Amino acid sequence: MQRLEDIGVVHEPAAPAAGEQRARSGQKYVTPQGFTAIKDGVKTQGGADRRGLLGKPRWLKAPLAAGAGYDAVRRAVHDHALATVCEEAKCPNIGECWNAGTATIMLMGKVCTRACRFCSVDTGNPRGWLDPDEPQHAARTVQLMKLRYVVLTSVDRDDLPDGGAAHYAACVRAIKALTPATAVEALTPDFAGVLRDVETVVDSGLEVFAQNIETVRRLTHPVRDPRAGYEQTLAVLAHAKRHRPGVLTKTSLMLGLGETDDEILATMDDLRAIDVDILTLGQYLRPTLNHLAVERYVTPAEFDRYRREALARGFRECVSGPLVRSSYRAERALDGNNAGLDNHAAAARSA
């Protein structure tokens, strides 16, 4: 069994560029494109709280990645030098998702213009840099990996006039042109709340539009970057559903940051009021000493209870469990069985 030591950490490439290989968490470095970024997104803090880095519950384990489907996808990824969030973030669910023909691809580089205190993606100002070949490259990646369902996600790109919306849409259209049977989910930035940019992505031909609310209203700041907002995310999700009612909307909450049960339920109510279809709930795990500490580990039984509360409120599905991430088994989000999760069995096996 594999301990989850690195969830959410974007790791160095196998052969990092000059400057990157010397950067430690919280330090500045110069990217190959020539702009400055901070490793792991948050500057080094003095006297950091060590909670959440040691002594994780035994149920926070995942099976080692294996299986014929996983091996085939892994060969395609390595043979063609493809990049996926699944490997970059060392996701514990990689074996399960790849065996099912599902993967997540990161668009628009790996440097984010924001610095949320739960996230270890590098932060900086890419100054408008984009790879113009990325839409075709993303489509070819999906084809080579033989994906039936792909999640496109990205860093925030506040340096771009449209937040990267047109680039997102171009990637979706390229995938649909090359592999029309592949379902596409876009887990997007909030585009600074500019609704015409939301429309650009929602009109691209995707099946699912996702924007993560991340935490409850009270904890939005300091958990999220000041440019993000609880109401802003609600407005983005609401407009996506109004603009194209046939597109499924989806969001995610991390638990364990100090939220109360009442706040979790109030957030569910806010999301249902704007007709969000799918909710995912997972455990927050602190990526480095510079990030927010874990305030509690939510038990498997509590995750099951939260799922029941969500379904009672009318969500089409709530995928809920300690190892769940936004993209976990995304293709099974409407199966009505918690994407096949059995939280109690997982807890029992770890006892």
C-alpha positions as CSV (number, residue, x, y, z in Angstrom):
1,M,0.0,0.0,0.0
2,Q,1.2,3.5,-0.8
3,R,1.2,6.3,1.8
4,L,0.0,9.7,0.5
5,E,3.0,11.8,1.1
6,D,2.9,14.0,-1.9
7,I,-0.8,14.8,-2.8
8,G,-1.1,18.1,-4.6
9,V,2.7,18.6,-5.0
10,V,3.8,19.5,-8.6
11,H,7.2,17.8,-8.8
12,E,10.2,18.8,-10.8
13,P,10.6,17.2,-14.2
14,A,13.0,14.4,-14.7
15,A,15.5,16.8,-16.2
16,P,14.7,20.2,-14.8
17,A,16.0,23.3,-16.6
18,A,18.9,25.3,-15.2
19,G,17.7,27.3,-12.2
20,E,14.7,25.0,-11.5
21,Q,16.8,22.2,-10.2
22,R,18.3,24.5,-7.5
23,A,15.0,25.9,-6.4
24,R,13.6,24.6,-3.1
25,S,10.1,24.9,-1.9
26,G,9.3,28.6,-1.3
27,Q,12.2,29.9,-3.3
28,K,12.2,31.9,-6.5
29,Y,13.6,30.5,-9.8
30,V,13.7,31.5,-13.4
31,T,11.6,29.3,-15.8
32,P,12.8,28.2,-19.2
33,Q,10.5,30.9,-20.7
34,G,12.4,33.5,-18.8
35,F,10.0,34.7,-16.1
36,T,10.3,34.3,-12.3
37,A,8.3,31.9,-10.2
38,I,8.1,30.7,-6.7
39,K,8.6,26.9,-6.2
40,D,5.4,25.3,-4.7
41,G,3.6,28.6,-4.8
42,V,4.0,29.9,-1.3
43,K,7.1,31.7,0.1
44,T,9.0,30.0,3.0
45,Q,7.4,30.8,6.3
46,G,9.3,31.1,9.6
47,G,8.3,28.9,12.5
48,A,5.9,26.8,10.4
49,D,3.3,24.6,12.1
50,R,4.1,20.9,11.4
51,R,0.6,19.6,11.8
52,G,-0.7,17.5,8.9
53,L,2.7,16.4,7.7
54,L,3.1,13.4,10.0
55,G,0.8,10.9,11.6
56,K,-1.8,10.5,8.9
57,P,-4.7,8.1,9.5
58,R,-4.2,4.6,8.2
59,W,-7.2,4.9,5.9
60,L,-5.2,7.5,3.8
61,K,-3.7,4.8,1.6
62,A,-4.2,3.8,-2.0
63,P,-3.4,0.6,-3.9
64,L,-0.2,0.6,-5.9
65,A,-0.9,1.5,-9.6
66,A,-1.2,-1.7,-11.7
67,G,-3.3,-3.4,-14.4
68,A,-3.3,-3.9,-18.1
69,G,-5.0,-0.6,-18.9
70,Y,-2.7,1.3,-16.6
71,D,0.4,-0.3,-18.2
72,A,-0.8,0.6,-21.7
73,V,-1.5,4.2,-20.8
74,R,1.8,4.5,-19.0
75,R,3.7,3.2,-22.0
76,A,1.9,5.7,-24.3
77,V,2.7,8.6,-21.9
78,H,6.4,7.7,-21.6
79,D,7.0,6.7,-25.2
80,H,5.6,10.0,-26.5
81,A,6.8,12.2,-23.6
82,L,3.3,13.2,-22.7
83,A,2.5,15.2,-19.5
84,T,-0.4,14.5,-17.2
85,V,-1.4,15.9,-13.9
86,C,-1.9,12.3,-12.8
87,E,1.9,11.7,-12.8
88,E,3.0,15.3,-12.1
89,A,1.0,15.4,-8.8
90,K,1.7,11.7,-8.0
91,C,-2.1,11.2,-7.6
92,P,-2.9,8.1,-5.5
93,N,-5.8,7.2,-7.9
94,I,-3.7,7.0,-11.0
95,G,-3.9,3.3,-11.4
96,E,-7.7,3.2,-11.0
97,C,-8.3,6.1,-13.4
98,W,-5.9,5.0,-16.1
99,N,-7.3,1.5,-16.1
100,A,-10.7,3.1,-16.7
101,G,-9.4,5.2,-19.6
102,T,-9.6,8.5,-17.7
103,A,-6.8,11.1,-17.2
104,T,-6.2,14.7,-16.4
105,I,-4.2,17.1,-18.6
106,M,-2.8,20.4,-17.4
107,L,-3.0,23.3,-19.9
108,M,-1.2,26.7,-20.1
109,G,2.0,25.7,-18.3
110,K,2.7,25.0,-14.7
111,V,3.1,28.5,-13.3
112,C,-0.1,30.0,-11.8
113,T,-0.6,33.8,-11.3
114,R,-2.3,33.1,-8.0
115,A,-1.0,31.8,-4.7
116,C,-3.7,29.8,-2.9
117,R,-2.4,28.6,0.5
118,F,-3.6,25.0,0.0
119,C,-2.0,24.5,-3.4
120,S,1.6,23.8,-4.3
121,V,1.6,24.7,-8.0
122,D,4.4,27.2,-8.7
123,T,3.3,30.9,-8.8
124,G,4.5,33.8,-10.9
125,N,3.6,35.9,-13.9
126,P,4.0,34.1,-17.2
127,R,3.6,37.5,-19.0
128,G,1.3,36.2,-21.7
129,W,3.3,33.1,-22.6
130,L,1.3,30.3,-24.2
131,D,2.2,27.3,-26.3
132,P,0.3,27.8,-29.6
133,D,0.7,24.1,-30.4
134,E,-0.9,22.9,-27.2
135,P,-4.5,22.4,-28.6
136,Q,-3.2,19.9,-31.2
137,H,-0.7,18.4,-28.7
138,A,-3.5,17.9,-26.2
139,A,-5.7,16.2,-28.8
140,R,-2.9,13.9,-29.9
141,T,-2.2,13.0,-26.3
142,V,-5.9,12.0,-25.8
143,Q,-5.7,9.9,-29.0
144,L,-2.4,8.2,-28.0
145,M,-3.7,7.4,-24.5
146,K,-7.0,6.1,-26.0
147,L,-8.9,8.1,-23.4
148,R,-12.7,7.7,-23.2
149,Y,-12.9,10.6,-20.7
150,V,-10.4,13.5,-20.3
151,V,-10.3,16.3,-17.7
152,L,-8.7,19.5,-18.9
153,T,-7.4,21.6,-16.0
154,S,-5.0,24.5,-15.8
155,V,-3.3,27.1,-13.7
156,D,-4.9,30.5,-13.3
157,R,-3.7,32.9,-16.0
158,D,-4.7,36.4,-14.9
159,D,-1.9,37.7,-17.2
160,L,-4.0,36.8,-20.2
161,P,-6.8,39.2,-21.4
162,D,-9.4,36.4,-21.3
163,G,-7.8,34.3,-18.6
164,G,-7.0,31.7,-21.2
165,A,-10.7,31.0,-22.1
166,A,-10.0,30.9,-25.9
167,H,-7.1,28.6,-25.4
168,Y,-9.2,26.2,-23.3
169,A,-11.9,26.3,-26.0
170,A,-9.4,25.6,-28.7
171,C,-8.1,22.5,-26.8
172,V,-11.6,21.2,-26.4
173,R,-12.4,21.6,-30.1
174,A,-9.1,20.0,-31.1
175,I,-9.9,17.0,-29.0
176,K,-13.4,16.7,-30.3
177,A,-12.1,16.9,-33.9
178,L,-9.6,14.1,-33.4
179,T,-11.5,11.8,-31.0
180,P,-15.1,12.8,-31.1
181,A,-16.2,10.0,-28.8
182,T,-14.1,11.2,-26.0
183,A,-16.1,13.0,-23.3
184,V,-14.4,16.3,-22.1
185,E,-14.6,17.9,-18.7
186,A,-13.0,21.3,-18.2
187,L,-11.9,22.1,-14.6
188,T,-11.3,25.8,-15.2
189,P,-10.1,29.0,-13.5
190,D,-12.7,31.5,-12.5
191,F,-11.7,33.9,-15.3
192,A,-11.8,36.7,-12.7
193,G,-15.6,36.4,-12.9
194,V,-15.8,37.6,-16.5
195,L,-18.9,35.8,-17.7
196,R,-18.3,36.2,-21.5
197,D,-15.1,34.2,-20.9
198,V,-17.1,31.5,-19.1
199,E,-19.3,31.3,-22.2
200,T,-16.3,30.9,-24.5
201,V,-15.4,27.6,-22.7
202,V,-19.0,26.4,-22.1
203,D,-19.7,26.8,-25.9
204,S,-16.7,24.7,-26.9
205,G,-18.5,21.4,-27.1
206,L,-17.6,19.9,-23.7
207,E,-19.8,17.7,-21.5
208,V,-18.9,19.0,-18.0
209,F,-17.9,22.5,-16.8
210,A,-16.2,22.5,-13.4
211,Q,-14.9,25.4,-11.2
212,N,-13.9,24.5,-7.6
213,I,-15.3,26.4,-4.7
214,E,-12.6,24.7,-2.6
215,T,-13.9,25.6,0.9
216,V,-16.7,27.1,2.9
217,R,-17.5,30.8,2.8
218,R,-15.8,31.7,6.1
219,L,-12.5,30.1,5.1
220,T,-12.3,31.3,1.5
221,H,-9.7,33.7,2.7
222,P,-7.0,32.8,3.7
223,V,-7.4,29.4,2.0
224,R,-7.8,30.9,-1.5
225,D,-5.9,33.7,-3.2
226,P,-7.5,37.2,-2.6
227,R,-8.4,37.3,-6.3
228,A,-10.6,34.2,-5.9
229,G,-13.9,34.3,-4.1
230,Y,-16.8,32.3,-2.8
231,E,-19.4,34.4,-4.5
232,Q,-17.3,34.7,-7.7
233,T,-17.2,30.9,-8.1
234,L,-20.9,30.7,-7.4
235,A,-21.5,33.3,-10.1
236,V,-19.3,31.4,-12.6
237,L,-21.1,28.1,-12.0
238,A,-24.5,29.7,-12.1
239,H,-23.8,31.5,-15.4
240,A,-22.5,28.3,-17.0
241,K,-25.7,26.5,-16.2
242,R,-27.9,29.3,-17.3
243,H,-26.0,29.7,-20.6
244,R,-26.0,26.1,-21.5
245,P,-28.4,24.1,-19.3
246,G,-27.5,20.8,-21.0
247,V,-23.9,21.1,-19.8
248,L,-23.3,19.5,-16.4
249,T,-21.8,21.7,-13.7
250,K,-19.4,20.5,-11.1
251,T,-17.4,21.7,-8.1
252,S,-15.3,20.4,-5.2
253,L,-14.8,21.0,-1.5
254,M,-11.6,20.1,0.5
255,L,-12.4,19.1,4.0
256,G,-10.2,19.3,7.1
257,L,-9.4,23.0,7.0
258,G,-11.4,23.9,10.0
259,E,-14.9,24.0,8.5
260,T,-17.9,23.0,10.6
261,D,-20.7,20.6,9.6
262,D,-23.2,23.5,9.4
263,E,-20.8,25.4,7.1
264,I,-20.5,22.3,4.8
265,L,-24.2,21.9,4.6
266,A,-24.7,25.6,4.0
267,T,-22.2,25.4,1.1
268,M,-24.2,22.5,-0.3
269,D,-27.4,24.6,-0.1
270,D,-25.7,27.5,-1.9
271,L,-24.5,25.2,-4.7
272,R,-27.9,23.6,-5.1
273,A,-29.5,27.0,-5.3
274,I,-27.6,27.6,-8.6
275,D,-28.3,24.0,-9.8
276,V,-24.8,22.6,-9.6
277,D,-25.1,18.9,-10.7
278,I,-22.0,17.2,-9.2
279,L,-20.1,17.7,-6.0
280,T,-16.9,16.0,-4.9
281,L,-15.6,15.9,-1.3
282,G,-12.1,15.0,-0.3
283,Q,-9.5,15.3,2.5
284,Y,-7.2,18.3,2.4
285,L,-3.5,17.2,2.8
286,R,-0.9,19.8,3.4
287,P,1.8,19.7,0.6
288,T,4.6,21.6,2.4
289,L,5.4,23.3,5.6
290,N,4.7,26.6,4.0
291,H,1.0,25.7,3.3
292,L,-2.0,25.6,5.6
293,A,-2.0,23.0,8.3
294,V,-4.6,20.2,8.4
295,E,-7.1,20.9,11.2
296,R,-8.7,17.5,11.2
297,Y,-8.8,14.2,9.3
298,V,-12.3,13.4,8.2
299,T,-13.3,9.8,8.8
300,P,-14.7,7.5,6.1
301,A,-18.0,7.4,8.0
302,E,-18.2,11.2,7.9
303,F,-17.6,11.2,4.2
304,D,-20.4,8.8,3.7
305,R,-22.7,11.0,5.8
306,Y,-21.8,14.1,3.9
307,R,-22.6,12.3,0.7
308,R,-26.1,11.3,2.0
309,E,-26.7,14.9,2.9
310,A,-25.7,16.1,-0.6
311,L,-27.9,13.6,-2.3
312,A,-30.8,14.5,-0.1
313,R,-30.3,18.1,-1.3
314,G,-30.7,17.1,-5.0
315,F,-27.2,16.8,-6.4
316,R,-27.1,14.3,-9.2
317,E,-24.1,12.7,-7.6
318,C,-21.6,13.5,-4.7
319,V,-18.4,11.6,-4.9
320,S,-17.1,11.6,-1.4
321,G,-14.1,10.0,0.3
322,P,-10.7,10.6,1.9
323,L,-8.8,10.0,-1.4
324,V,-11.2,11.8,-3.7
325,R,-9.8,14.6,-5.8
326,S,-11.8,16.8,-8.2
327,S,-11.1,14.5,-11.2
328,Y,-11.4,11.2,-9.4
329,R,-13.1,8.7,-11.7
330,A,-14.8,11.6,-13.4
331,E,-16.4,9.3,-16.0
332,R,-18.4,7.5,-13.2
333,A,-19.8,10.7,-11.7
334,L,-23.3,9.8,-12.7
335,D,-23.3,6.1,-11.8
336,G,-25.0,6.7,-8.5
337,N,-22.6,4.6,-6.5
338,N,-20.0,7.1,-5.2
339,A,-17.8,6.3,-8.3
340,G,-17.5,2.7,-6.9
341,L,-15.9,3.9,-3.6
342,D,-16.5,1.8,-0.5
343,N,-15.2,4.0,2.3
344,H,-16.0,1.6,5.1
345,A,-14.2,-1.3,3.3
346,A,-11.1,0.9,2.8
347,A,-11.1,1.9,6.4
348,A,-11.4,-1.8,7.5
349,R,-8.6,-2.9,5.3
350,S,-6.3,-0.3,6.8
351,A,-7.2,-1.1,10.4
